[in-house]
Amino acid sequence: MNASLHVHCGAGTGSARASNSSGLDRWVPPLAGWIKVNVDAAYNPSRSAAAMVVRDASGRLLFLSSALLTSQSPFEAELSALHWSSEFAERGGWTNGVWEMDALEVVKEIESSSGPHCRICNMIADAAAKETLVSGSCFEVDEFSLEKLPPSLLVSILAEQDSAGL
């Protein structure tokens, strides 16, 4: 991994914040030469799930994965999801990565700053984590095996890419 781990909620290193005509946030590619890892977790008292979506600067989906976790709170589930994805990246030798998540409390804990933040568009990672939590089935796909995804996730990925003009 690059010398530092960049984690943010909203505008930050490696990407810019964008809004569509309705004012809602949308996914924005990372800077050239970087990958963006969107991470999210889903939680219920009996178990939790994490998902990550990895894309390059052109917005091309490189990898999507989910995992079942054990967590005692939503905060712990989000923190565990970030830990899981960063360990995955380290094992894979990913470089120049920027992580984005919608768990403001986790981002604040990591950044230790009180700067303005917002909920970012993390719809695919959120949907993948929820699908894993509900179905109990984990998945790992890359750009060449998208057909292995549940149809609802595949439709969401294509719709998101279309709305972002990718």
N, C-alpha and C positions, 0 to 999 in steps of 0.2 A: 504494500500500500504506500501511497505517497507519504512523505515525512509527517504530515499531519492529517488528521481525520476531520473533514469539514461536515458538520451536521447543522442543519438549520430548518427553521419553520418559516417559510415565506422567502423573501429576498435575501440573498447571501452569496457567499463565495461559489463560483462555478456556474451560476445561473442567474436569471433575472425573473422578476415577477411580471406576470402578464394577466390581463383581464380581457374577457370577450365583450361583445357589445352589451350583454346583460349585466356587466360588472362583476361576474363571477370569475374566480381564479381558474386558470387552466394550466395544464402541464406545460412547462417551458424547457427546452433542451439545455443541457449543460454547455459550457464553452467548448470550443473545438479542442480535441485532444483529451477530453474528460469523459467519464461515464457518470450517470446519475443513478443512484440506487434509492428508489422510493420504498419505504418500509412502513408497515402498519401491523397492528395486532388487534385481535378480537378476544374478548374476555367474557367468561361466565364463571360462577363460583366452582364449577366442577373441573374446568380445564380452560386453556387458552390456545390461541393459534397465532402464528406470525406469517407474514408474506413479504417478499421483496420482488420488485420489478426493476430490472437493470436495462438501461438504454444508453445508446451512444449519442454523440452530438447531433446526428441527423435524425434522432428520435426513433431509430430502429430498435426494436425489442431484441436484446441480446440474451436475456435469461429471466425466467420467472420461477420462483420456488416458494413453497409453503412448508410449515412445520407445526406439529402439535407441541405445546409447551405446558409446563406446570407453573402457575403464578398465583399469588395470593391477593392481587389487586390489579386494576386496570393499569396503574402506573408501572407496577412490576412487569406486567405483560408487555407494555411498550418498551421498557428498558431491556427486557429479555430479547425482544424482537431485534432491537438495534445491536445488541451483543451478538446474537446468532448471525445476523447478516454481516457484521464486521469480521467475525471469525471466518465465515465462509469466504469473504473477500481476501483475507490474509492467506488462507490455505490455497486459494486460486491464483495468488500473485497479481491480483488486480491493482492497477496503478491509477493515479489521478482520479480519485473518486470523490464525489460529493453525495452525501446522504441527505434525504429530505423526508420529513415525517410530520404528521399533524399533532403530535403529542407535545404541546407547548411546555408542559411541566418538565418533561425529559430534556427537551432542547435547552430550556433555561438552566437546568441542573448541569448540563454539559458545558454550555457557553458561560455560565455564571455571569450573565449580563441581564440588564433590565431593559434592553432596547425593545422597540416595537416589533411585534410578531403578529402573524395572522395564521388562520387555518389555510393550508395550501391544498391544492388539488392533488389528492392521493387516492383517487377513486379505485384504481386497479388493484393496488396493494391492499386497500381496505376490503374490496370485494373478494380477493383471493384469500385473505385471512378469515373472513366470515364463512366462505365456502368450505374451507378446511375445518373450521370449528364445527360447523353444522354437519358436514358429511363424515368427519373423522378421517378423511383421505388427504394425504399430502401429495404434492406434485412438484416436478421439476421439468421445465421445458425450456428450449432455446428457440431461436428464430427458425430453426429447421423442423421443430416438432410441435408447433402451435396446435395442430389438430388433436393433441392429447388433452388440451384444456377443455373444461366444461364449456358448452356452447355460450352460456351467458357471459363468461369471462372473455371469450374470443370476440364476441360482438362488442363488448365494452372497450376492448383494446382497439379494435378497428374504428369505433366511433370516436374515441378519444384522439387517435392519430388524425382522423379526418377533421375534427374540430380545431386541432392545433395546426392544421395545414401541413402536416408532415407527409 
